[in-house]
Amino acid sequence: MLKAWENPLNFPPVRPSWYGNNKNGQDYNNKRVIGQGGRQMEYKFTSADFEKEVLQSDKPVLVDFFADWCGPCKMMAPVVEQLAEELEGKAKVGKLNIDENMDIAEKYRVMNIPTFLIFKDGQEKERIVGAVSKNELKNKLEQTLA
């Protein structure tokens, strides 16, 4: 019988893109996450920079409220990365870890995760709760862009 840590098919260990350091060795505590090939990916927002990066932004901002232990959040991570890449220059797309930034989650009454808030001109314009399709998120963000 196999143990949980045994790997009979010799698959390489996989670390999700949102976990720890990325393949380029850059720490996720930076403002922007650098993906494979040096592409700029999503922002990582914190309590310290939320007002400057989100509320004072001249572009609409999509904030993914997530937690490391949340299964649906992990499922949405690649969607958020793709949106960040596709909408670069038009909007900011980023993540906020609710376990590390409880004050922001409480302020915006985030009760379930993942929760996606779209901000424009310092105000919450849209709220999407739960795992949704990339198209739904993109459409809501593009409505805010218009």
N, C-alpha and C positions, 0 to 999 in steps of 0.2 A: 504494500500500500504506500502511496506517495505521501510525503509530508508536505505541508503547505508551502515550505520554502524550496522544495525541489522543483526543477525545471526540466521535465523529460524531453521536451522538444528543443531545448537550448535556445529559446527565444532570448534576445537581449533584454535586460531590465529596461522598463519604460518608465520615464518620469514625465508626468503631464507637463505641458508647456507653462502652466501657472505655478508650478512647484519649484521652489529653491532657485538655483542658478540655471540659466539657459545654456545651450550648447556653446555659445561664445564665451561662457564664463562670466557674463555680466550679472551682477546681483540685481534682483528684482526690487530692491529698495530705491533704485534710480527712478526718475520721473517717467521715462519711457522704457518699455521693454524692447530689447533688440532680438528679433527672431532669427531664424536660419537665413543665411545669405546676407546678414547685416541689415535686413529690412526693419524699419520702425514699426512697432506694433502698438498695442494699447497702452494708455497711461496707467499708472498706479497712483490713486489718490489716497491721501491720508487726512486726518483731522487737521494737521498743521498746514496743509496747503489747499484744503478744500475750497475755502473762500476765494483764494487767488486763482486757482486752476479751473474751478467750476463756476462759481457765482459771478466772478468778474470776467469771465471769458467773453471774447468778442464773437465766438462761434457757438452754435448749439453744442451741448455736451450730453452724451449718453453715459450714465454711470450704472455699472453692474454691481449691485450689492450682493456679495457672495461670502461663503465660508469654505475653508479648506476641506472640511468633513462632509460637505453637502454634495450628494450624488448628482442631482439635477444641475447644480452649479458647475460641476466638473464637465457635465455633458454640454453645457452652453459655452465653455471656455473657447473652443475652436471657432464658434460662431462669432463671439466677441472679437477674437483676433482677426477674422476675415473682414468684419465690418470696419475695424480700425484701419486695415490696409486699404479697403475700397473707398473709404470716406476721408482719407487723409487730405488735409487742406480745406475740406468743407466743414468738418465737424470734429470734435474731440470725442474719442471713445476710450473709456477706461473702466477700471475696477476699483472697488473699495471693500476691503475685508472687514466684515462687521465685528468679528471677534477682536480685532486690533483697534477699531474705530467706532466703539459702541455709541459714543456721543452723537455722531452724525446719523447713525441708524435710528437712534431714538428721536432725534430732532425731526427726521422725515418719516417717522412712524413706520419703519420697515418691520413688519411682523412676520413675513414669510420670505424665504429666499429660494431661488434667485428673484430679486426685484430689480427692475430696470427703470430708472428715472431719467427723463429727458429734461434738461434745463436750457432755457434761453433767456437772456437778459436778466440772469440772477433768479429767475422764477421757475418752479416746477411746472412744466407744460403737459407732460404725459407720464403715466405710471403703468407699467406692464408687470404683472406678477406671474411667476412660474416659468417653466421652460416653454419657449415658443419658437416658431420657425424664424430663420434668418430673414426671410422676406417680410414677416410681420414687423420685426424690429426695424428693418431698413425702411419700410413704408412709413412707420410712425416718425422716424427720424427725418425722413425726406419731407413729410408734411410740415415739420417744424422748420425746415430749411426754407420753405416757400414763403 
